[in-house]
């Protein structure tokens, strides 16, 4: 897992007006919290933060007024109208060696069994517990040859070393559904027979 270094500055102004002023300077307002400490309100460089957040569960090394803190993103608010614009970010303080609960993306590889089957992602992301400095970005699951009715449970997904499930072993993550055949319009056929 990569570690991204960002500089942040503490902020003392709060509210919508202050947040707008921060965003006009191409910065993103945020809050850093955790480990029983008081929340620290910060402003982060907008473009650098956006690039860092392209990596899921990125580990961020923050330089705040000369003090370095490690954090992971906990909640990211994006502008729904404009792609790539961050409105606010909550960061969780972490320490090296500490275990944290995060969600990692589930990717699939392979082809389903022949026939018209559909793959349903019951969970798009898998809750796991991992060391804060070794959080996997994603897991890959083979769906090769799975037929309708088959399921992939959380316990069936291979996890990287040092990572364990933070969800029940028997939780369904993926399931294969049989495609429903389109029915001929029965009413139209009945109407034609009635007219004859």
KADA-V606062 format. One record per residue. N is the residue number from 1. RES is the residue in three letters. PHI is phi in radians with two decimals (NA if undefined). PSI is psi in whole degrees, 0 to 359 (NA if undefined). BURIAL is + if it has 16 or more other ideal C-beta (glycine too) atoms within 10 Angstrom, else -. Layout:
[[N & RES & PHI & PSI & BURIAL] [N & RES & PHI & PSI & BURIAL]]
This chain:
[[1 & UNK & NA & 135 & +] [2 & UNK & -1.46 & 153 & -] [3 & UNK & -2.00 & 128 & -] [4 & UNK & -1.90 & 133 & +] [5 & UNK & -1.72 & 129 & -] [6 & UNK & -2.33 & 147 & +] [7 & UNK & -1.70 & 138 & -] [8 & UNK & -2.31 & 156 & +] [9 & UNK & -2.19 & 143 & -] [10 & UNK & -1.25 & 152 & -] [11 & UNK & -2.24 & 149 & +] [12 & UNK & -2.02 & 349 & -] [13 & UNK & -1.66 & 139 & -] [14 & UNK & -2.26 & 171 & -] [15 & UNK & 1.72 & 175 & -] [16 & UNK & -1.11 & 317 & -] [17 & UNK & -1.08 & 315 & -] [18 & UNK & -1.14 & 320 & -] [19 & UNK & -1.11 & 320 & +] [20 & UNK & -1.11 & 318 & -] [21 & UNK & -1.08 & 319 & -] [22 & UNK & -1.10 & 316 & +] [23 & UNK & -1.15 & 326 & +] [24 & UNK & -1.11 & 335 & -] [25 & UNK & -1.54 & 15 & -] [26 & UNK & 1.03 & 41 & -] [27 & UNK & -2.16 & 163 & +] [28 & UNK & -2.12 & 126 & +] [29 & UNK & -1.25 & 145 & +] [30 & UNK & -2.66 & 171 & +] [31 & UNK & -2.29 & 134 & +] [32 & UNK & -1.95 & 124 & +] [33 & UNK & -2.53 & 168 & +] [34 & UNK & 2.31 & 168 & +] [35 & UNK & 0.99 & 30 & -] [36 & UNK & 1.27 & 11 & -] [37 & UNK & -1.57 & 162 & -] [38 & UNK & -1.19 & 144 & -] [39 & UNK & -1.07 & 142 & -] [40 & UNK & -1.95 & 123 & +] [41 & UNK & -1.53 & 127 & +] [42 & UNK & -2.33 & 166 & +] [43 & UNK & -2.15 & 132 & +] [44 & UNK & -2.05 & 152 & +] [45 & UNK & -1.14 & 124 & +] [46 & UNK & -1.02 & 305 & +] [47 & UNK & -1.17 & 316 & -] [48 & UNK & -1.10 & 321 & +] [49 & UNK & -1.18 & 317 & +] [50 & UNK & -1.03 & 317 & +] [51 & UNK & -1.15 & 320 & -] [52 & UNK & -1.12 & 322 & +] [53 & UNK & -1.31 & 357 & +] [54 & UNK & -1.20 & 337 & -] [55 & UNK & -1.62 & 120 & -] [56 & UNK & -1.06 & 139 & +] [57 & UNK & 0.95 & 39 & +] [58 & UNK & -1.09 & 143 & +] [59 & UNK & -1.62 & 122 & +] [60 & UNK & -1.92 & 125 & +] [61 & UNK & -1.67 & 109 & -] [62 & UNK & -1.68 & 130 & +] [63 & UNK & -1.77 & 105 & -] [64 & UNK & -1.98 & 107 & +] [65 & UNK & 0.89 & 43 & -] [66 & UNK & 1.52 & 355 & -] [67 & UNK & -1.88 & 135 & -] [68 & UNK & -1.74 & 132 & -] [69 & UNK & -2.29 & 145 & +] [70 & UNK & -1.71 & 140 & +] [71 & UNK & -2.63 & 158 & +] [72 & UNK & -2.18 & 150 & +] [73 & UNK & -1.21 & 134 & +] [74 & UNK & -1.91 & 323 & +] [75 & UNK & -2.60 & 129 & -] [76 & UNK & -2.16 & 124 & +] [77 & UNK & -1.81 & 124 & -] [78 & UNK & -1.93 & 155 & -] [79 & UNK & -1.26 & 120 & -] [80 & UNK & -1.19 & 338 & -] [81 & UNK & -1.60 & 329 & -] [82 & UNK & -2.11 & 116 & -] [83 & UNK & -1.07 & 141 & -] [84 & UNK & 1.42 & 6 & -] [85 & UNK & -1.84 & 121 & -] [86 & UNK & -1.64 & 137 & +] [87 & UNK & -1.72 & 322 & -] [88 & UNK & -2.88 & 152 & -] [89 & UNK & -2.45 & 136 & +] [90 & UNK & -1.82 & 130 & +] [91 & UNK & -2.05 & 139 & +] [92 & UNK & -1.82 & 125 & +] [93 & UNK & -1.14 & 136 & +] [94 & UNK & -2.36 & 164 & +] [95 & UNK & -2.17 & 153 & -] [96 & UNK & -1.06 & 134 & -] [97 & UNK & 1.56 & 347 & -] [98 & UNK & -1.33 & 143 & -] [99 & UNK & -1.58 & 137 & -] [100 & UNK & -2.30 & 153 & +] [101 & UNK & -1.70 & 125 & -] [102 & UNK & -2.44 & 168 & +] [103 & UNK & -1.87 & 132 & -] [104 & UNK & -2.04 & 144 & +] [105 & UNK & -1.19 & 147 & +] [106 & UNK & -1.89 & 116 & +] [107 & UNK & -1.84 & 152 & -] [108 & UNK & -2.07 & 154 & +] [109 & UNK & -2.43 & 152 & -] [110 & UNK & 1.72 & 173 & -] [111 & UNK & -1.96 & 143 & -] [112 & UNK & -1.18 & 166 & +] [113 & UNK & -1.01 & 152 & -] [114 & UNK & -0.98 & 146 & -] [115 & UNK & 2.11 & 169 & -] [116 & UNK & -1.56 & 83 & -] [117 & UNK & -1.94 & 155 & +] [118 & UNK & -2.07 & 140 & -] [119 & UNK & -1.74 & 124 & -] [120 & UNK & -1.88 & 126 & -] [121 & UNK & -1.51 & 99 & -] [122 & UNK & -1.18 & 319 & -] [123 & UNK & -2.11 & 122 & +] [124 & UNK & -1.37 & 333 & -] [125 & UNK & -2.30 & 142 & +] [126 & UNK & -1.78 & 122 & +] [127 & UNK & -1.23 & 125 & -] [128 & UNK & -2.38 & 165 & +] [129 & UNK & -1.99 & 128 & +] [130 & UNK & -2.56 & 162 & +] [131 & UNK & -1.19 & 137 & +] [132 & UNK & -0.96 & 328 & +] [133 & UNK & -1.63 & 1 & +] [134 & UNK & -2.37 & 48 & -] [135 & UNK & -1.44 & 123 & +] [136 & UNK & -1.21 & 147 & +] [137 & UNK & -1.28 & 323 & -] [138 & UNK & -2.85 & 173 & -] [139 & UNK & -2.23 & 151 & +] [140 & UNK & -2.05 & 134 & -] [141 & UNK & -2.11 & 133 & +] [142 & UNK & -1.46 & 129 & -] [143 & UNK & -1.96 & 12 & +] [144 & UNK & -1.00 & 125 & -] [145 & UNK & 1.37 & 1 & -] [146 & UNK & -1.20 & 138 & +] [147 & UNK & -1.91 & 171 & -] [148 & UNK & -0.94 & 136 & -] [149 & UNK & 1.67 & 345 & -] [150 & UNK & -1.32 & 149 & +] [151 & UNK & -2.30 & 151 & -] [152 & UNK & -1.95 & 119 & +] [153 & UNK & -1.59 & 161 & -] [154 & UNK & -0.98 & 320 & +] [155 & UNK & -1.20 & 344 & -] [156 & UNK & -1.47 & 351 & -] [157 & UNK & -1.58 & 122 & +] [158 & UNK & -1.22 & 126 & -] [159 & UNK & -1.86 & 149 & +] [160 & UNK & -1.09 & 157 & -] [161 & UNK & -1.00 & 139 & -] [162 & UNK & 1.48 & 1 & -] [163 & UNK & -2.00 & 136 & +] [164 & UNK & -2.35 & 159 & -] [165 & UNK & -1.14 & 143 & -] [166 & UNK & -2.03 & 30 & +] [167 & UNK & -2.53 & 160 & +] [168 & UNK & -1.00 & 139 & -] [169 & UNK & -0.95 & 325 & -] [170 & UNK & -1.60 & 15 & -] [171 & UNK & -1.20 & 130 & -] [172 & UNK & -1.34 & 125 & -] [173 & UNK & -1.76 & 315 & +] [174 & UNK & -2.30 & 148 & +] [175 & UNK & -2.53 & 149 & +] [176 & UNK & -1.79 & 126 & +] [177 & UNK & -1.91 & 149 & -] [178 & UNK & -1.39 & 133 & -] [179 & UNK & -1.19 & 139 & -] [180 & UNK & -1.48 & 127 & -] [181 & UNK & -1.24 & 142 & -] [182 & UNK & -1.29 & 130 & -] [183 & UNK & -1.53 & 142 & -] [184 & UNK & -1.17 & 142 & -] [185 & UNK & -1.05 & 104 & -] [186 & UNK & -1.14 & 324 & -] [187 & UNK & -1.12 & 320 & -] [188 & UNK & -1.14 & 319 & -] [189 & UNK & -1.13 & 320 & -] [190 & UNK & -1.16 & 321 & -] [191 & UNK & -1.13 & 319 & -] [192 & UNK & -1.12 & 319 & -] [193 & UNK & -1.16 & 323 & -] [194 & UNK & -1.19 & 322 & -] [195 & UNK & -1.18 & 327 & -] [196 & UNK & -1.23 & NA & -]]
